[in-house]
Amino acid sequence: MLRARVCANIGAMADPAPSVRRRGKAKPDLFGYDPAFHERVRPVSEFFYRRYWRVETEGLEHVPAEGAALIVGNHSGGIPFDAAMITTGVDLEHPQHRLVRFLYDRFVAEMPYVGGAYNRLGAVPASYRNAYRLLQTGALVGIFPEGVAGVAKGIGQRYRVQRFHTGFVRLSLSLQVPIIPVAVVGAEEIYPVIGKWTRLGPLKDILNVPYIPVTPLFPLFGVLGAVPLPTKWHIRFGPPIRLYLEPKARATRRQAAARLAERVRRRIQMMLHEMLAERESLF
């Protein structure tokens, strides 16, 4: 439930980014978000967003100017750069420059340096309680309900959205917050996963990862093979889904939640089909 990786303001959560740009400094929040660190990293994120992957983002008018919402999308890429680019797109191009608080898988928190960096950039370890607390403060919370199954799927399964966990449905119904579907095209091909290296031996304790993705270039070409391919990305935000306005949707039984989660999954899958039909070139 609520398993998602990558890229945490319990104070002025509803709209932290503008305050960062006005004042430049702020105290880290309870989840470890560090606005000053975010400012230092922003040029790197912007380079990948504008220059390397040349991301085109549309539908930002569907992301509310203030107040809580759940941003729910497809997960892909072997390594979760998709969360970083969604966050960067909203940060740079949304009129209010809002911060998206993505939930990430708990094993990431134990990886050397990675978990701490995620927290400082605004990400939060995935749990129902953490997401609930963020939404109560008016935050934009990003979730990949496919979890590891989405980011680890092979290239033969690209753009086939895996089964959704249902925690985000219960959050939306409990707190009456909209779900903003988002579809990402381009991330699947940055690391074409043709296999997974699970026999890590001593590396498992050092890296604390369940597997290492195998691509046509990695590990054959070493460090150079780990460089993501410069594919062309498209990110599309869809109209809000307000399940809490539907009387029949208010039942929170497991079967009802699974049915509603599947409905959202199909909406995102349809968005992906439309975007792939419009795509002219991978690069």
N, C-alpha and C positions, 0 to 999 in steps of 0.2 A: 504494500500500500504506500502510495505517495513516494515511490522510488524514483528518484531523478537525480542526475548529476549535474553539477556545476550550476557555476555562476550562471548585513543582517541589521536598524534604526527603530528602536522602540520608542524613541522620543518623537521628533517631528517626522513621522513616517510617511504621512500622506504625500509629501512633496519634498524629499530631501535634496535632490540634485540642484535646484536653483539656489537653495541656501548655501550649498557647498561653493557654488561659483561666486556668490556674493561675498561670503566671509572668508573662504579659503580654508578655514580650520574649524573643526568641530570635534567633540569628544566621541570616541567610539561608542556604539550602542551596546546593548546587552548581548547581542549575538556577535559582536566584534566588528561591525561595519566601521571602516575608517575613511572618512571623506577625503582626508589629505592623501592617503595612499591611492584612493580612487583617482584623484586628480593626476597623480604621477603616472599612473598606468594608462590613463585615457588616451594619450598620443599613440601608444602601441596598439590599443584596441581600434582606434580610428584608422591607423594604417591598414590593418587587416580588413576592416570594414570597407574602406573607400578605395584602397589601392590593390590589395592582394586578391580578395574575393569579389571586389566591385559589387557590393550588395545593393540590390534594389529592393526597397521596402515600400509596401503600399498598405492602405487600410488603417493607418495610424489614427484616423478619426474615430475608429471604433474603440480605441483605448481611452478610458475616461480621463478627464483632466484632473480629477481628484477622487478620492475615495477608493475603497477596496475593490479588487477584481482578481479573478484567477485567469492567468494566461496559460492555456493548455495547448501543447503542440506535439508534433511527431519528433521522435528522437533518432539521431543517426550520426554516422561519421567515424565510428571506431573510438575516437576521442571526442568528448562533448564540446566542440567549439560552437555548436549551434546555440547553446544557452548564452555564450559570450556575445555572439553576433545579434541575437534578439535583444539582449540587454543593451548593447551598444547602439542599436538602431533606435530604441526608445529614448535612450539617453541623449543621442545627438539630434534626432529628427522630430521627436514629439514636441509640440508647442510648449509643454510644461517640463520637458527634459526629466521625466520621471525615472525613478530607480526601480528596476525589476528585481525582486528578491527570489532568486531561483533556489529550489530545494535540491540538495545533492545527496547521493547515496552515502550512508553512514560509514562504509569502509574507507571512503575518500578522506574522512576526517583523520584517519590514522596513517595516511601516507605522509612521508617526510615532506614538510613545508607546504604541501598542496592544500590540505584542509585549512590551515591558518590563512593562507593567501585568499582562498575562496571566501572565508568569513570576512576578511578585511575589504573585499570587493562587494560585499552585500549578500552573498549566498548564505544559506542556512542548512544545517543537517536536516534531512527529511524525516519528519514525524508529523502526525496529525496535530499534536499539541503545538508544535512550533508554527505550523501553517495557521492554525486557529488564532494564535496570539498575534501574528503578523497582520492577518486580515482584520482583527479587532481594532488595530491601530490605523486602518485605512491604507494598507500597503498594497502594491501590485505584487502578487505572488505567482511565480512561474513554476509550472509542474510539467514533467514528462511522464504521463501515466503508464507508458510502456515500460519504464524503468530500464534495467540492464538489457532486457530482451530487445529493446529498440536500438540501442547504440551498438550492440554486439552482433546484430544479424549480418549474414553474409551478403556479398554483392548481388547474389542471385535473388535475394529477397528485398532489394532496395525499393523504397517507397511503398512497401506493403506494411501498413501500420499494424503493429502487433496488438494483442488483447490489452485493454486498459484495466488497470486497478481502479477501484471505485472510491477511494478516499476523497478525491476532489469533488465528487457528486455530493457526498454527505456534508462537506464544507460549504458548498454553494447553497444547499438547502437549509443548513443550520443557521448560517449567518446572512442568508439572502443576498449573496453577492453574485454578480454576473460572471459567466465563463466567456472569455474571449478566445475563440479558436485561432490558432496560428499554424500555418503550413510553411515548411522550409524546403526549398529545392536547391540542390547544389552541394549540400553537406555530405550526402551519401557517397559521393565519389572522391572526396579528399583523401580517404584511406580505403581503397577497395578491399574489403575484408574477404580473403579467400580461405582463411582458417584461423584457429585460435590455439595458441601455445599455452597449455594448461600445466605441463610438467615443469614447473619453475624451480623446483629444488630450493636452495638457500635464498634465491631471489624472492620467493614468495614472502618470507619474513621481512626482507629488506624493503620491498616495494609495496607489500600489502595489497596486491591486486589479484583478482580471481583468474585473470588470464592476460596474455599479451597478444594483441591482434597481429595476424600475419597477412601481409599485403604483397603484391607483385614486387615491391621494392624493399620491403622490410621483413626480416632482418638481413636479407641478402646484401644490401648496399649499406649496411650499418647506419650511422647517424644520418647520412644523406637520405637514406630510404625512409627515415622518420619525418622528413619534411612534408607537410600536407600539400596536395596538388592544388594549383591556383584555379580552381573551377569558378564558374560564374554563379553567384547565389541570387535567389529571389526569396523574399520573405513576405507573406501576405497575412494580414490580420483580417479575420472575418467579423461579421456582425455579432453582437453579444447574444449569448444563449442564456435566457433567464428561466431556469427550470422551476424556481420557487414561485413563479406566477401561474404555474399549471397545477390545478387542484389535485389531479391524479398523481403528480410527481412527488407530492409531499411525503408519501410513505417511504420510510428509510430502511425498509427491510432489504436484506441482501439481494434478493432477486430483482426488486425494483431498482436498486442502485446499479446493478449490473446492466439492466436494460437501458437505463439512462446513460451510463458510461458508453455503452455500445453506440447509442445514438450520436454522441459527441465524436466518438472515433470515426463513425461513418461520415460525419460532416467534414472532418479533417481529411479523410481519405478522398472524398470528392474534390476538395480544394486542391489536393495534390494532383489528381488526375487532370484537372483543368489547367493547372500550371505546367505540367509536363507536356500537355498538348500544345501549349503556347511557346514552349522553349525552343529556340532556334539552334542553339549550340551548347555543348557541355562547357566550353571555355569562353 
